[in-house]
């Protein structure tokens, strides 16, 4: 288990949150490598383990903000581990990491409102996934975005997106890209408070529980394809 912080955080264009991260990764060398990289980010507190049993115990004990879960472990549980982890740590947001981009598996990952980090060696994408997921968005890896835009599309009317005002749709499109309220506000020339009101209105109109679900609905409605 690792709980290390350093003062040598890497500078990126996005801001990393102050968050507790639980890494559940089977391969010991990959887990150690990710822990070392994440520990360099001074705003993150990292815990790690190699299996689902220990992962559930750590999730209950430390109540992480972000859980980074090995795709292989998730698949071996028939995706049931996701629900078990959320039961132990209700506030946690999930990032699944792996080296697969097969259609069926990745669509299942996104269907449970999880972000997906394809382990291509670009650590900036993982950090962006953490920042976006912490803000309540789903991080869509560039190599998997075509799966969403081509295979999850549903009629806009059946999802309720046609009931949204133009500015609400615009805010929702920006939310898909991982922007926070302040960034969306700057892009739309409105306050972050107004953006928050738009998103809350969207969640209410669509009968959803939170903005993460709003992102999933937006992707299913083809909004991701419109901004690519």
C-alpha positions as CSV (number, residue, x, y, z in Angstrom):
1,X,0.0,0.0,0.0
2,X,1.3,3.4,-0.9
3,X,0.5,6.8,0.5
4,X,3.1,9.0,-0.8
5,X,3.2,12.7,-1.7
6,X,6.0,14.8,-3.2
7,X,6.4,18.4,-4.1
8,X,7.4,17.7,-7.7
9,X,4.0,17.8,-9.4
10,X,4.0,17.8,-13.1
11,X,2.5,20.9,-14.8
12,X,-0.4,20.3,-17.2
13,X,-3.0,22.5,-18.8
14,X,-5.7,21.1,-16.6
15,X,-5.9,21.3,-12.8
16,X,-5.7,18.1,-10.8
17,X,-8.1,18.0,-7.8
18,X,-7.2,17.3,-4.2
19,X,-8.4,13.7,-4.2
20,X,-7.9,10.3,-2.7
21,X,-7.2,7.6,-5.4
22,X,-7.5,3.9,-5.0
23,X,-5.6,1.9,-7.6
24,X,-6.6,-1.8,-8.0
25,X,-4.2,-3.3,-10.5
26,X,-3.2,-6.9,-10.8
27,X,0.2,-6.7,-12.5
28,X,2.8,-5.7,-9.7
29,X,5.1,-3.9,-12.1
30,X,2.4,-1.9,-13.8
31,X,0.9,-1.0,-10.4
32,X,4.2,0.1,-9.0
33,X,4.9,2.3,-12.1
34,X,1.5,4.0,-11.9
35,X,1.8,4.5,-8.1
36,X,5.2,6.2,-8.6
37,X,3.8,8.5,-11.3
38,X,0.6,9.4,-9.4
39,X,2.6,10.0,-6.2
40,X,4.4,12.8,-8.0
41,X,1.2,14.8,-8.1
42,X,1.1,16.6,-4.7
43,X,-2.7,16.9,-4.7
44,X,-3.3,13.1,-4.9
45,X,-3.2,10.6,-2.0
46,X,-2.7,7.1,-3.4
47,X,-3.6,3.7,-2.0
48,X,-3.1,0.5,-4.0
49,X,-3.7,-3.2,-4.0
50,X,-3.6,-6.2,-6.4
51,X,-7.1,-7.8,-6.1
52,X,-10.8,-7.2,-5.6
53,X,-10.9,-8.5,-2.1
54,X,-8.4,-6.0,-0.8
55,X,-9.8,-3.3,-3.0
56,X,-13.2,-3.6,-1.4
57,X,-11.6,-3.3,2.1
58,X,-9.6,-0.3,1.1
59,X,-12.6,1.3,-0.6
60,X,-14.6,1.0,2.6
61,X,-11.8,2.2,4.8
62,X,-10.5,5.2,2.9
63,X,-13.6,6.3,0.9
64,X,-11.7,7.3,-2.2
65,X,-12.8,10.0,-4.6
66,X,-11.5,8.0,-7.6
67,X,-11.1,4.3,-8.1
68,X,-8.8,3.2,-10.9
69,X,-9.7,-0.4,-11.6
70,X,-7.9,-3.0,-13.7
71,X,-10.1,-4.0,-16.7
72,X,-9.0,-7.6,-16.3
73,X,-10.2,-7.7,-12.7
74,X,-13.5,-6.0,-13.6
75,X,-14.2,-8.4,-16.5
76,X,-13.3,-11.4,-14.3
77,X,-16.1,-10.3,-11.9
78,X,-18.5,-10.1,-14.8
79,X,-18.7,-6.4,-14.0
80,X,-20.2,-7.0,-10.6
81,X,-17.2,-5.5,-8.8
82,X,-18.3,-2.1,-9.9
83,X,-21.5,-2.2,-7.9
84,X,-19.7,-3.8,-4.9
85,X,-17.1,-1.0,-4.9
86,X,-19.8,1.7,-5.0
87,X,-21.6,0.1,-2.1
88,X,-18.4,0.4,-0.1
89,X,-17.6,3.9,-1.2
90,X,-20.7,5.6,-2.6
91,X,-19.0,8.9,-3.5
92,X,-16.3,7.2,-5.6
93,X,-16.0,7.7,-9.4
94,X,-14.6,4.9,-11.5
95,X,-11.8,4.9,-14.1
96,X,-11.2,1.5,-15.8
97,X,-7.7,1.0,-17.2
98,X,-6.6,-1.6,-19.6
99,X,-5.0,-2.4,-23.0
100,X,-8.1,-3.6,-24.8
101,X,-10.2,-1.6,-27.3
102,X,-12.6,-4.4,-28.4
103,X,-16.1,-3.0,-29.0
104,X,-18.2,-5.2,-26.6
105,X,-15.9,-4.7,-23.6
106,X,-15.4,-0.9,-24.0
107,X,-19.2,-0.3,-24.5
108,X,-19.8,-2.2,-21.2
109,X,-17.3,0.0,-19.4
110,X,-19.0,3.2,-20.6
111,X,-22.5,1.8,-19.9
112,X,-21.7,1.7,-16.2
113,X,-20.8,5.4,-16.4
114,X,-17.1,4.7,-16.0
115,X,-14.2,6.5,-17.7
116,X,-11.7,4.4,-19.7
117,X,-8.0,4.9,-19.8
118,X,-6.3,3.0,-22.5
119,X,-2.8,2.3,-21.2
120,X,-0.8,3.7,-24.1
121,X,2.0,5.1,-22.0
122,X,0.7,8.7,-22.2
123,X,0.3,9.6,-18.5
124,X,-1.2,13.0,-19.3
125,X,-4.3,11.1,-20.5
126,X,-4.6,9.3,-17.2
127,X,-4.3,12.6,-15.2
128,X,-6.8,14.2,-17.5
129,X,-9.1,11.2,-16.9
130,X,-8.7,11.8,-13.1
131,X,-9.4,15.5,-13.4
132,X,-12.5,15.0,-15.6
133,X,-13.9,12.0,-13.7
134,X,-13.5,13.9,-10.4
135,X,-15.6,16.7,-11.9
136,X,-18.4,14.3,-12.7
137,X,-17.7,13.8,-16.4
138,X,-16.8,10.6,-18.2
139,X,-13.4,10.6,-19.8
140,X,-13.6,9.2,-23.3
141,X,-10.2,8.0,-24.6
142,X,-9.6,9.3,-28.1
143,X,-9.0,5.7,-29.4
144,X,-12.5,4.6,-28.1
145,X,-14.6,7.7,-29.0
146,X,-15.7,6.2,-32.3
147,X,-17.2,3.2,-30.5
148,X,-19.5,5.6,-28.7
149,X,-20.4,7.8,-31.6
150,X,-21.1,4.8,-33.9
151,X,-22.6,2.2,-31.6
152,X,-24.5,3.9,-28.8
153,X,-26.5,6.3,-30.8
154,X,-30.2,6.5,-30.0
155,X,-33.0,8.8,-31.3
156,X,-32.6,12.2,-29.6
157,X,-36.4,12.4,-29.0
158,X,-36.4,9.1,-27.0
159,X,-33.7,10.5,-24.7
160,X,-35.3,13.8,-24.1
161,X,-32.5,15.9,-25.5
162,X,-34.9,17.7,-27.8
163,X,-36.5,19.3,-24.7
164,X,-33.3,21.1,-23.9
165,X,-32.7,24.8,-24.7
166,X,-29.9,25.7,-27.1
167,X,-27.6,27.0,-24.4
168,X,-28.3,23.9,-22.3
169,X,-27.2,21.7,-25.2
170,X,-24.1,23.8,-25.7
171,X,-23.2,23.5,-22.0
172,X,-23.8,19.7,-22.2
173,X,-21.5,19.4,-25.2
174,X,-18.7,21.1,-23.3
175,X,-19.3,18.9,-20.3
176,X,-18.7,15.8,-22.4
177,X,-15.2,17.1,-23.3
178,X,-14.3,17.1,-19.6
179,X,-14.4,20.9,-19.0
180,X,-15.4,22.1,-15.6
181,X,-18.0,24.7,-14.9
182,X,-15.5,27.6,-14.9
183,X,-14.0,26.5,-18.3
184,X,-17.5,26.1,-19.8
185,X,-18.5,29.5,-18.5
186,X,-15.4,31.1,-20.0
187,X,-16.1,29.5,-23.4
188,X,-19.8,30.5,-23.3
189,X,-19.1,33.9,-21.8
190,X,-21.3,33.3,-18.8
191,X,-20.6,32.7,-15.1
192,X,-19.8,29.3,-13.7
193,X,-23.0,29.7,-11.5
194,X,-25.1,30.0,-14.7
195,X,-23.4,26.9,-16.1
196,X,-24.2,25.0,-12.9
197,X,-27.8,26.0,-13.2
198,X,-27.9,24.8,-16.8
199,X,-26.5,21.4,-15.9
200,X,-28.9,21.1,-12.9
201,X,-31.8,22.0,-15.2
202,X,-30.6,19.3,-17.7
203,X,-30.5,16.7,-15.0
204,X,-34.0,17.6,-13.9
205,X,-35.5,17.8,-17.4
206,X,-34.1,14.4,-18.4
207,X,-35.1,12.7,-15.1
208,X,-31.6,11.8,-14.1
209,X,-29.7,11.6,-10.8
210,X,-26.5,13.5,-11.6
211,X,-24.4,15.0,-14.4
212,X,-22.5,11.8,-15.0
213,X,-25.8,10.2,-16.2
214,X,-26.3,13.4,-18.3
215,X,-23.0,12.8,-20.0
216,X,-23.9,9.2,-20.8
217,X,-27.3,10.3,-22.3
218,X,-25.6,13.0,-24.3
219,X,-23.1,10.5,-25.8
220,X,-25.9,8.1,-26.6
221,X,-27.7,11.0,-28.3
222,X,-24.8,11.6,-30.6
223,X,-23.6,14.9,-29.1
224,X,-20.0,13.5,-29.0
225,X,-20.0,13.0,-32.7
226,X,-21.2,16.6,-33.3
227,X,-18.1,18.1,-31.5
228,X,-15.5,15.8,-33.0
